[in-house]
Amino acid sequence: MTTPQYHEGRIFAGSMDGYFRALDARDGSLVWETKFGSRRWNLLLYSGMRATPVIHDGKIFMGG
C-alpha cells in the first residue's frame, strides 16, 4: 500500500493488488477505484503500486 493522500474530503491511495482507490474521509466508504496496468504486467512482473500519489491543481498523479 502506498502512503495515502488527503484532498477535499477524500483519501487517495494505491495498493498491492494494483488498484488505485478514492475513499470518503468521513466514513472510509469507497468512492471509486481503477485498475492500473495490464493484467499480465500486474500478475507476472509487478506486485502492485508502491508510489505515493501526488495531487496538484486538482489532478492526481500516480506512478507504479
N, C-alpha and C positions, 0 to 999 in steps of 0.2 A: 504494500500500500504506500502511496505517496503521502507527502505532508499535505494535509487538507488546506484549502484557502477559503476564506470567508469573503463574500461580496454581496451586498444588497439583500441580506436575508437568506442567502443560500450558501451552502458549503460544497465546494468542488474538490473532487479527488479521483485519482486513478487507482486501479487495484491490480493485484497479481493475476486476476482472471482475464485481463485485457480490456476491461470496461472502464469508461470514464463516466462518473455519475455526478449529478447535482442533487443535493438533499436540502429539504427545508430546515433551516437552522433552528426553528422553534420546536419542531417535534421529531425531526430525523426522517420524515417520510420521503420517499423517492419522488423527485420532481421529473427527472429524465435520466436516461443512460444511453450510451452509444458504445459500440464495439470498435476498437482500434485495430487496424491491420488486417491482413488476410488470415484465414483460418490456418493455413499451412504455416505462415510465419509465427503465429502465436503458439501453435502446438509443437512445432519441431525446433524452432531456433530461439524462441523468446519466451520468457516465463512471466510476462505481464508488464505493467507500467511501473517505472521507478522514478520518473522525473516529477518534480513539483510543478503544478500549473502556475502560470503567470497571468494575472489579469491586468490589462492596460486599456484605457479608453473604452471600457465596457466590452472588450473582447477577451476571450480565454484562449491562451496559447498552451499547448501541451505537447511535450516530446515523448520519446519512448522510454 
